[in-house]
Amino acid sequence: MSDAAIRVENLGKCFRIGARRERYKTFRDTVAGLFKGSRAEKKAASGLFWALKDVSLEIQRGEAVGIIGRNGAGKSTFLKILARITEPTEGYAEIRGRVGSLLEVGTGFHPELTGRENVFLNGAILGMRAAEIQAKLDEIVAFAEVEKFIDMPVKHYSSGMYLRLAFSVAAHLEPEILFVDEVLAVGDAMFQRKCLARMREVADHGLTVLFVSHNMAAIQHLCTKAVLLTQGRLALAGPVERVVQGYLKATAGKQDLNLESLADRKGAGEVRIREIRITTPDGSPLSGLVCGKPARLRLGLSNCRPADNPRISLCFLDMMDQRIMLLDSKLLGKSLPPVGPRGSLICDIPCVTLAPGQYKIELWLQVKEVLQDWISDAGTVEVLDGDFFRSGIALAPGYQFAVMDFAWRPAADGC
């Protein structure tokens, strides 16, 4: 007999795009609708969006499973259905066990209650007795590092304090199944490591964990299996290494650096980055960067007025979303001159020191200390082997991310 903690059959969720709440219909409206029903149904169907469609899988008790996919793939919708926050349009999900979920910062917290009161409230929601919650209280508060503020209403907490306590409650009140969305990105690096260690610990003790994240290194560290969603459908499921590699292979081919129509971005938007062009220092187009060679990055802007005192940051990430190299204009210690409407910013790189491979690009633009444009996934760029050491020996792929000049020689004193 299957020891499945979660069983999903043909799960689907449909949303109506641009739907408005209908007014109450009169008898006349109902009769008139009979004659134009087919046209109305066709129009309504054209505004449907399936966030999930025909998803079927089983997750065994005690498994730690990563849910991965691009933005809009349906990951968060999937977790919300499993957590009984959202009702599915079709299919069903069978959950066997007590569920704890952390889908947003402070999920389930009441802002007027203190931290201590919210711990007891969340425990009661999970079906725990007061004595059980009291036994875990000191451990929860110590993990969250909010000892001084535990009797303060949580509406006065910072987002970081809110997150720490919310995660601590979810991880320590002994649910049998734990859902965690991308909320860990809010915490600092030390807290993220602490959370991952805690989730690894509880998973090793038989807790079923479903973890949504864009951080492939965290997915591989925590999970033994993974599920890849693509446009709301189940694309791949199995061992975490195989699924992650399938996801990276599917996204590696994205070379489109025309950003004008890209919607997945944040910021005020008065000035935006419309494109990235990679060229040689004299302006000749390049399809990618070459290790050991000079290059120029030209970022075209789209703005309705001059961009005064701009600050631009371009970050290279590996395909596991780990930041490798940062090109931030502020680090140079001098301000950039104003850039006119549809002007450009140029970054000259005397020598590319990234090792050969595929890298993601993250962009960040600030004007007069106001964030205007932030694109976490602006595309990928390939770095080719260019004989960095001028030895004719190719760099071994996968051994390093960056290269630098060096020299070996015998010690003069013979020791």
Secondary structure, DSSP 8 states (H G I E B T S, - for coil): ---EEEEEEEEEEEEETT--------HHHHHHHHHSHHHHHHHHHHTEEEEEEEEEEEEETT-EEEEE-STTSSHHHHHHHHTTSS--SEEEEEE-S-EEEESSTTTT--TTSBHHHHHHHHHHHTT--HHHHHHHHHHHHHHHT-GGGTTSBGGGS-HHHHHHHHHHHHHHS--SEEEE-GGGGGS-HHHHHHHHHHHHHHHHTT-EEEEE-S-HHHHHHH-SEEEEEETTEEEEEEEHHHHHHHHHHHHHT----B-TT----BS--SEEEEEEEEE-TTS-B-SSEETTS-EEEEEEEEESS-B-SEEEEEEEE-TTS-EEEEEEGGGGTS----B-TT-EEEEEESS--B-SEEEEEEEEEEETTEEEEEES---EEEEE---TTSSS----TTS-SB---------TT--
